[in-house]
């Protein structure tokens, strides 16, 4: 299941892409750059969320394995 950060990151990517496209269509380089930056921020947030989720899953799996050996 996706983490909150993964979902929020995807949302930022979509929002940023929309802003960038609007900036491009309206010839507004500031808005375009802001959108691109927001899109990149969303990608980083999504990747960080995925990494933390994977760590949590691995930790839970290790805990279960250790519990079974006792």
N, C-alpha and C positions, 0 to 999 in steps of 0.2 A: 504494500500500500504506500502511496506517495506521502511524503512528509509535508507539513505546512510550508516549509521553505521551498520545497520543490514546486508546489502549487503557486505560491506567491511569485516565485521566480518566473514561472511560465506566464503568469499574468503581466508581470513587468515587461517581459519580452514582447508580448502582444501589444501592450499599451505603447511601448517604445517604438515598435514598428509602425504603428498607426501615426504617432506623432512625427516620425521621420518622413513618412510618406506625405502627410499633410504639409510639412515644411518644404518638401521637395516640390509639391504641386503648387504651393502658394509662393514659391521663391523666397522662403524664409529660412536662411541658413542657420539661424540661431535655434529655431524649433527643430530643424532637421538634426542638428548636432545633439540637442538635448534628447531627442528620441533615440538616436543611435547610442548615446551614453546609457540611457535607461534600459535599452535592449541588452547591452553588454552587462549591466549590473544584474539584470534578471538572469542572464546565463550563469553568472558567477554564483548567484544565490541558489539557483536550481542545482548546480553541480555540488555546492557545499552541502545542501540539504540531502542530496543523494549519498554523498560520502558519509555523512553522519548516520543516515539510515542504514547503510551497509555495515558500519561499525557496530551499531546497536544490534543488528541481526546476527553478526558474527559473535558478539558478546553473549547474546542469549543462547546461541547454539553451543558455545563453549561451556556456559553455565549448566546447560542440560546434560552435556556429555560428562562433565565433572560430577554432577549429581547422580548419574547412573552408575558411576564407578564406586561410589561409596557404599 
